[in-house]
Amino acid sequence: MKQFYVKMNETAKHIGLGKGTNFAISHGMHHDRNYSTALDVATLTWHAMKTHQMFCSVINTKKYECSSRIIHGHVYKWENTNLMLWESSK
């Protein structure tokens, strides 16, 4: 696992994130040495949108449903809470 967050920090530096960003654990949950600035989060998002078409598709999806592979008949439903996405279609 350590190699993954080391690679995350290398990539962050490569795409221009500043010293205000550090990854210390790969799963993204709280860790005292995980931190970032608003500018770096925006830069990372811009980079992801520019280089990963699937990321753009996911963040532009208003609603999504899929059937559980474990619980027969159960359907998981997600609704994007980004108000800018919902307001842009008015």
N, C-alpha and C positions, 0 to 999 in steps of 0.2 A: 504493500500500500504506500509506503514512503516514496517509492519511485514515482507514483502517480502525482502526488501533490508537489514533488520537486519539479516534475514536468509542467504542472500547472503554473508554478512560479516562473519557470523559464519562458513559457508561452506568454504570460502576463508581461514580462519584461520585453519580449520580442514585439508585441503589438503596441507597446508604448504606455502601459500602465505605470504609474509612478510609484514612489516609495510608500505611498499610502495604502498599498494593497499587499497582502500576504496571505497565502494559503498554508494551513498547517495540518489539515485533515481532509481527506478526499470526499467524504460523504456529505459535506455541506452543513452539517448540524453545528450547533454552537461549540466554539473552541476559543479560548482566550487569545490565541495567536492567529485566528482568522479575522481579518479586517479589510476594509476598503473604503475609499472615498466615493462620494456621489459622482464625481467626474470620472473616476475609474470604472464604476459600474456602467455609466453611460457609454464610455469608450468600449468596454467589453461587449455590451449589447449591440452597439453599432457594428463592431467587428463580426459578431455572430450573425447578424442580419445580412451582412455583406457576403459572408463566405458559406453560409449553411442554409440552403433553400428550405430544408425540412423545419428548421427553427422558425423561419418566417411563416410557414404554413401553420405550425402549432400556435404561435402567438396571435395569429389572425383568425383562429377558429373560435366562434362564439359559443357553440355548444357541441358536446361530444358524448356519445354513448357507446358502451361496449358490454357484451355479455361476460359474466364471470365464467372462468374455466374451472372453478372449484365448486361454486354454489349454483346448482342447476336452477335455471330460471331467473337468477338475479341479474339485474342490469345496473351497471355503474353509470352515473350521469355526472358530467362536469359542465359548469357554466362559467365562461370567462367573466371575471369581475372588473375588467379594465373598462371604465366608463367611456374613455375616449374611443374605444373600438365600437361600442354600442351607439354612441352619438354620431359617429362618422357616417352611418348609413341612413340618417334622417334626411 
